[in-house]
Amino acid sequence: MNPSVELCSHPELDERIVIVRAGDEVDAVFVRTERFNVLIDTLGTPELCRTALVLLEDRAGDRPLIVVNSHMDWDHFWGNAAVAGRAPIIAHAAALDRLRDPATQQVLKNKVREDSRFGDVELIAPDITFSGSMVLNGGNLTLELIHTPGHTPDHVAIWIPELRICLAVDAVEYPVPEVWSRSAEDLRLIRSSLERIRDLDARLVIPAHGQTSSPSTVMANLAYFDALAARVEGLSETQLADGQLSRSNGFRLDDFVAIPAGTPSETVTFYRSCHETNLGATVQAHFEKCKRA
């Protein structure tokens, strides 16, 4: 069953920006400018996206729609079929590599087997891609699309300088973000992206998960990675090679961040998996550091 879709806001959030919330699954964002409307992400199914577009009709007016796919994770772009042909879809050029990867089709097949709500999903590619950064000039508001890799190779965050708001999507996450792989390079990339977002000095930072808008989340994410590195620093090679390290006392997710009371068990399991990947990347970075020393 699809989660319910509702329009939300955050304290101090400008009225031209609306959070499009699909239950606990993901938040998309709608931005209204003088020249056009922008929908950042299309949710996890075309049905969810169509529901969102109906809810947004009064706010949309007669402005044309532009869609930005922040990255090619299923919960962010599988709703693309609902906007295909009626709005240009923009994404980073690296998104095309992910779409061509057979693993993307396999994820869809697996999801359809697990839940019939994904049966009408089509993997719709973006119409326009860019490298580096791209600027959408809406007249009264500017949306700067910034490549922020690390969570995924194609990840894009959106900076609105007039409002000092960063739509960080999955580059920032509460309670912890997830690095793309256990490689030291992906860990370096996600830290670099977090530092870039930190240096924007945003008034609000809005991720797609965690239902928060506090810029302190960026610093908390960086502090988490710092704490991982510091904890790993004192381990022996035997301890570092332990495949169960993330379940050992002092190295569990709960030893680094507080899990909010009432968090669904499946969500806790997901973030423990993220933590396991993050810890693996930190161990790899430590090994590489030792080799260089």
C-alpha positions in Angstrom: 0.0 0.0 0.0 1.2 3.5 -0.9 1.9 5.8 2.1 -0.4 8.8 2.4 0.8 12.1 0.8 0.5 15.4 2.6 1.8 18.9 2.2 3.9 20.1 5.2 6.1 22.9 6.3 8.8 23.7 8.9 9.0 26.6 11.3 10.4 29.7 9.5 10.1 28.0 6.1 9.1 30.5 3.3 5.6 29.9 2.0 6.9 29.4 -1.5 8.5 26.2 -0.4 6.3 23.2 0.5 7.4 19.8 1.8 5.6 16.9 0.0 5.7 14.1 2.5 5.0 10.5 1.6 4.5 9.1 5.1 7.7 8.1 6.7 9.1 7.0 3.4 10.5 10.3 1.9 10.0 14.0 1.6 10.0 15.7 -1.8 10.0 19.5 -2.1 8.0 21.9 -4.2 9.3 25.4 -4.9 7.2 28.2 -6.5 9.1 31.0 -8.3 7.9 33.9 -10.5 8.8 32.1 -13.7 8.1 28.4 -13.0 7.5 25.8 -10.3 10.1 23.2 -9.4 9.5 19.7 -7.9 12.5 18.2 -6.4 12.0 14.4 -6.6 8.9 12.5 -7.7 8.5 10.1 -4.7 8.5 6.3 -4.9 5.6 5.6 -7.4 3.8 7.4 -10.2 0.6 7.2 -8.1 2.2 9.0 -5.2 3.5 11.7 -7.5 0.1 12.1 -9.2 -1.5 12.5 -5.7 1.1 15.1 -4.9 0.5 17.1 -8.1 -3.2 17.2 -7.3 -2.6 18.5 -3.8 -0.2 21.2 -5.2 -2.6 22.5 -7.9 -3.8 25.5 -6.0 -0.2 26.6 -5.3 1.1 25.8 -8.8 -1.1 28.2 -10.7 -0.4 28.4 -14.4 3.4 28.4 -14.1 5.3 25.7 -16.1 6.7 22.8 -14.1 10.4 21.7 -13.9 11.4 18.5 -12.2 14.7 17.8 -10.6 15.8 14.3 -9.7 18.2 14.6 -6.8 19.5 11.1 -7.4 18.5 7.7 -8.8 17.5 6.0 -5.5 14.0 4.4 -5.9 12.2 6.5 -3.4 13.3 9.7 -5.1 12.6 9.1 -8.8 10.3 6.2 -9.4 7.4 8.6 -9.7 8.9 10.1 -12.9 6.2 8.5 -15.2 3.7 10.9 -13.6 5.5 13.9 -15.1 7.1 12.5 -18.2 6.1 14.5 -21.3 4.6 17.3 -19.2 7.7 18.7 -17.5 11.4 18.5 -18.3 13.3 16.3 -15.8 16.8 17.4 -14.8 19.5 15.3 -13.1 23.2 15.1 -12.8 25.0 13.3 -15.7 26.1 10.5 -13.4 22.4 9.5 -13.1 22.5 8.1 -16.6 25.3 5.7 -15.5 23.1 4.4 -12.7 20.1 4.0 -14.9 22.1 1.9 -17.3 23.4 -0.3 -14.5 21.5 -3.7 -14.6 21.3 -3.5 -10.8 18.7 -0.7 -11.1 16.4 -2.9 -13.1 17.0 -5.7 -10.5 16.0 -3.4 -7.7 12.7 -2.7 -9.4 12.0 -6.4 -10.1 12.7 -7.1 -6.4 10.4 -4.3 -5.3 7.5 -5.5 -7.5 7.8 -9.0 -6.1 7.7 -7.6 -2.5 4.9 -5.1 -3.1 2.3 -4.7 -5.9 2.2 -0.9 -5.5 5.4 -0.8 -7.6 3.8 -2.6 -10.5 3.2 0.6 -12.6 6.7 2.0 -12.1 8.7 2.8 -15.3 12.3 3.8 -15.0 12.1 7.2 -16.8 15.4 8.8 -17.6 16.0 12.6 -17.1 15.6 14.8 -20.2 18.4 17.2 -19.3 21.7 16.4 -17.5 24.6 18.5 -16.3 28.0 18.1 -14.8 29.3 20.2 -11.9 26.5 22.6 -11.1 23.5 24.2 -12.8 21.4 27.3 -12.0 17.7 27.7 -12.5 16.8 31.4 -12.5 13.2 31.7 -11.3 13.3 35.5 -11.2 12.6 36.1 -7.5 14.4 32.9 -6.5 17.5 31.1 -7.7 17.9 27.3 -7.4 21.5 26.3 -7.6 21.9 22.5 -8.3 25.1 21.4 -6.6 26.7 18.1 -7.2 27.2 16.5 -3.7 28.4 13.0 -4.3 29.2 10.5 -1.5 25.7 9.2 -0.7 25.5 8.3 -4.4 27.7 9.3 -7.3 24.9 11.3 -8.9 23.5 13.1 -5.8 22.4 16.8 -6.1 21.6 19.2 -3.4 19.7 22.5 -4.0 20.8 25.9 -2.7 18.4 28.9 -2.7 20.6 31.8 -1.8 17.9 34.4 -1.5 16.4 32.5 1.4 19.6 30.8 2.6 17.9 27.4 2.4 19.6 24.2 1.4 17.5 21.3 0.2 20.1 18.7 1.1 18.0 15.6 0.2 20.1 12.6 1.2 23.5 14.3 1.5 22.4 15.2 5.0 20.3 12.8 7.1 18.9 12.3 10.5 20.1 10.4 12.5 23.0 9.4 10.1 23.6 9.6 6.4 24.8 6.6 4.4 28.0 6.5 2.3 27.7 4.9 -1.2 30.1 2.1 -0.5 32.8 0.9 1.9 35.5 2.6 -0.1 37.7 5.3 1.4 37.0 7.5 -1.6 33.2 7.5 -1.2 33.7 8.4 2.5 35.9 11.3 1.4 33.3 12.4 -1.0 30.4 12.4 1.5 32.5 14.3 4.0 33.4 16.8 1.3 29.8 17.2 0.4 28.8 17.7 4.0 31.5 20.3 4.4 30.3 22.1 1.3 26.8 22.3 2.7 28.1 23.4 6.1 30.1 26.2 4.4 26.9 27.6 2.8 26.0 28.8 6.3 22.3 28.0 5.6 19.5 29.3 7.7 17.6 26.0 7.1 18.9 22.7 5.9 16.1 20.3 4.8 16.9 16.6 4.2 14.6 14.1 2.6 14.5 11.9 5.7 14.3 12.8 9.4 11.7 15.5 9.1 14.0 18.3 10.3 15.2 21.6 9.1 18.0 22.4 11.5 21.4 23.3 10.2 22.9 21.5 13.3 22.1 18.2 11.5 25.0 18.9 9.1 27.4 19.4 12.0 26.0 16.3 13.8 26.6 14.2 10.6 30.2 15.4 10.4 30.8 14.8 14.1 29.5 11.2 13.7 32.1 10.5 11.0 34.8 12.1 13.1 33.8 9.9 16.0 33.9 6.8 13.8 37.4 7.7 12.7 38.6 8.4 16.2 37.2 5.1 17.5 38.7 3.1 14.7 42.1 4.7 15.2 42.9 2.7 18.3 42.1 -0.7 17.0 44.5 -3.5 16.1 44.5 -5.1 12.6 42.7 -8.1 14.0 39.9 -6.0 15.4 39.7 -3.9 12.2 39.2 -7.1 10.2 36.2 -8.2 12.4 33.2 -8.5 10.1 30.9 -8.0 13.1 32.6 -4.8 14.4 29.4 -2.8 14.0 27.7 -5.0 16.5 30.5 -4.8 19.1 30.3 -2.8 22.3 31.4 0.8 21.5 30.9 0.4 17.8 27.1 0.0 17.5 25.0 2.8 16.0 23.5 3.4 19.4 27.0 4.1 20.7 27.4 7.1 18.4 23.9 8.6 18.0 20.6 8.6 20.0 17.8 6.7 18.2 14.6 8.7 18.8 12.0 7.0 21.0 9.2 5.5 18.9 11.3 5.0 15.8 9.8 2.0 13.9 11.9 -1.2 14.1 12.4 -1.4 10.4 13.7 2.2 10.3 16.2 1.4 13.1 17.3 -1.7 11.1 17.8 0.4 8.0 20.0 2.9 9.9 22.0 0.2 11.5 22.8 -1.1 8.0 23.8 2.4 7.0 26.1 2.6 10.0 27.7 -0.8 9.1 28.6 0.6 5.7 29.9 3.8 7.1 32.0 1.9 9.6 33.4 -0.3 6.9 34.4 2.8 4.8 36.0 4.3 7.9 38.0 1.1 8.4 39.1 1.2 4.8 40.2 4.8 5.1 42.2 3.9 8.2 44.0 1.1 6.4 44.9 3.4 3.5 46.1 6.1 5.9 48.4 3.5 7.6 49.8 2.4 4.2 50.7 6.0 3.4 52.4 6.6 6.8 
